[in-house]
Amino acid sequence: MKFRFPIVIIDEDFRSENNSGFGIRALAEAFEQEGFEVLGATSYGDLSQFAQQQSRASAFILSIDDEEFSPGPDLDPAVLNLRSFINEVRAKNEEVPIYVYGETKTSRHLPNDILRELHGFIHAFEDTPEFVARHVIREARNYLEGIQPPFFKALIDYAEDGSYSWHCPGHSGGVAFLKSPIGQMYHQFYGENMLRADVCNSVEELGQLLDHNGAIGSSERNAARIFNADHCFFVTNGTSTSNKMVWHHNVAPGDVVIVDRNCHKSILHAIIMTGAIPIFLKPTRNHWGIIGPIQQSEFEPEAIKAKIRANPLLDGVDAEKVNPRILSLTQSTYDGVLYNTEVVKGMLDGYVETLHFDEAWLPHAAFHPFYGTYHAMGRKRGRTKHSVTYATQSVHKLLAGISQASHVLVQDSETTKLDRHLFNESYLMHTSTSPQYSIIASCDVAAAMMEPPGGTALVEESLTEALDFRRAMRKVDEEYGNDWWFQVWGPDALAEDGIGHAKDWELKKTDSEAVESSGEDAWHGFGDMARGFNMLDPIKATIITPGLNIDGRFEESGIPASIVSKYLTEHGVVVEKTGLYSFFIMFTIGITKGRWNTLLAALQQFKDDYDRNQPLWRVMPEFCAKQPRYEHMGLKDLCQYVHQLYAKYDVARLSTEIYLGDHRPAMSPSEAFSHIARRKTERVAINNLEGRVTSSLVTPYPPGIPLLIPGEIFSADIVEYLRFNREFARECPGFETDIHGLLLEVGQHGEVQYFADCIAE
Ligand SMILES: *Cc1c(COP(=O)(O)O)cnc(C)c1O
């Protein structure tokens, strides 16, 4: 396989018509003769800004004869430049070969801290360029081999091999596509390698995912080491599946389980599948609709026992005798709220058998000391005594995994080891017998990328960019003075520069301890929080639009976030999630300065168009095409129209409080769901829903968190909320809350009716 990893030469004379120039170019030619590309630069400055160029280098040749005058190694500017460049490279990469090239200078001129980092010192004109080139190339090749993690290496070797295959997939390394015009297009789009490397599990040399052996097994062990776990299982169908695997291994019908009410729907699916009886921990919410953490006091075993006693499905069960089977906690909520997992472990170790942290959004935290104990498994952290700890992570959400790349990490306790064989029974139940190998390769590569120091540098960079973005937003705000601007949800005080400390991001009552008792509301709006229990992950940025203040009161005028995000979409910026008066972006390891600066510029443009009330047909043509009724309005008019409707119906309070009510179960989730298979459900119009039992999940978007789960009763509040949504959709089409679980049917006269599936009576 031909990879393009040039040898990078930095020499002031690289393009000069003098002796040094001839010398260094002769070396460059020798590299090219051997089939290596060369990238020549005349200064470090050319290169140090371009991380992508740096990571593409197979070796560096750095010249140190740039200065004629040499006052000694500690003062020589050439040496100082050399040192700072080498430090920069080594901060991310300990392996790439670095050579120093000198004409008059020798290693005697270099201090030890530099010499230690070098693979060699090349004296110009001493050996032939060809000899030097072969030596460097050998090191460069070893380096490129050495960075390949086990599975990806085996896959490259296999795809390179060019053997004819009789095994599936049927496209036979892509050949089938070439026999049709549209197939040709597919082939050209994805490229030959993606298809050559799309093989099935009869290729023995790659190992078996389902058996965790061979190259795949080595990769999983490598990833386990990198992520500080005792076991790692790659999963090719997302964390949705990872969660179900963990549950099926640990939970049996009738078991009591403790679940974050703000959990991903895959956890709810797992409850249904296993037949568990859930006890829910309820998260806080603020008036912007941002979902906060579960209060620390809810994790007290006594508080959990009280809930067990109060649960109608556990009538007659002695709460004192129950050991809940599993706790599943969303570790990093959508908005980036984290728990101190050491505190959770300390409170529940031995009481709950399995501690499961759903870290779909948190695979990066293990690689930067910034996150301290705010993630499940860290280097040099102790084990729990009894309970086994699991973390499930979406490699594809924040690391360099392709869609569906995920893994299950397991940490044994002091007294209980995972039985890998038995865990695999559950693993097999949820894994296709034809796993996608490029997903496996991306699990393998994403893990290898995170190996310190490279991974630490990547996380540091996303933190840095996230903070720079916040500082830039504040600077814009200051410049506007009393005029409005978007706020980024987060602590009042930010570090002047750099990434600051995790302590700054803790959710506590107020930022300053001195005014702690003054009762003043803190920036987060969640009220009184236990110290040292929660923090906000800075790489997730919730941007708050004007219109709603922290107490939930509507301002005179306002800008609903969905209008901003629709506007942004039409201007080439797509955000991750939109709430009522907030939307959300994140700084993954793929962030670029260009991306967030473009967002900032687009927000400026929005403000400008809003302030001038630009006609919608001009600034949001796609939206007008879909919703012509707003065509005659200006941008400001539309914002005000929707804002006033939100205010009239008090939507912010409604959609927050609807989650805070108590949901009473009439039967267990799995029992309710089984009514579907038995065809014992009934489609009920929303006017008649009160008191009925749902057979399905009911989930409003935003925020995408299920409101009801199978077996729960439609309360009067919820029915009122659904009715209100129906009204609102009529008055304000294009801005309604989408509710999954409700069915819409259009009657003979065009009237719209909403239904929900319930247990038949
Ligand atoms: C996205 C998500 C999942 C599911 O992950 P996929 O990889 O998309 O299947 C699970 N839990 C949480 C908290 C998530 O946000």
The ligand as an SDF file (V2000), in Angstrom:
LIG
                    3D

 15 15  0  0  0  0  0  0  0  0999 V2000
  -25.7890    8.6630   21.4080 C   0  0  0  0  0  0  0  0  0  0  0  0
  -25.9620    8.0200   22.7050 C   0  0  0  0  0  0  0  0  0  0  0  0
  -26.0640    6.6350   22.8420 C   0  0  0  0  0  0  0  0  0  0  0  0
  -26.1150    5.7360   21.6550 C   0  0  0  0  0  0  0  0  0  0  0  0
  -24.9460    5.7610   20.9490 O   0  0  0  0  0  0  0  0  0  0  0  0
  -24.8770    5.3300   19.3980 P   0  0  0  0  0  0  0  0  0  0  0  0
  -23.4280    5.1450   19.2300 O   0  0  0  0  0  0  0  0  0  0  0  0
  -25.4670    6.4510   18.6230 O   0  0  0  0  0  0  0  0  0  0  0  0
  -25.6480    4.0820   19.2400 O   0  0  0  0  0  0  0  0  0  0  0  0
  -26.1530    6.0970   24.1000 C   0  0  0  0  0  0  0  0  0  0  0  0
  -26.1660    6.8760   25.1790 N   0  0  0  0  0  0  0  0  0  0  0  0
  -26.0930    8.2150   25.1060 C   0  0  0  0  0  0  0  0  0  0  0  0
  -26.0940    9.0270   26.3500 C   0  0  0  0  0  0  0  0  0  0  0  0
  -26.0050    8.8380   23.8600 C   0  0  0  0  0  0  0  0  0  0  0  0
  -25.9650   10.1620   23.7720 O   0  0  0  0  0  0  0  0  0  0  0  0
  1  2  1  0
  2  3  1  0
  2 14  2  0
  3  4  1  0
  3 10  2  0
  4  5  1  0
  5  6  1  0
  6  7  2  0
  6  8  1  0
  6  9  1  0
 10 11  1  0
 11 12  2  0
 12 13  1  0
 12 14  1  0
 14 15  1  0
M  END
$$$$
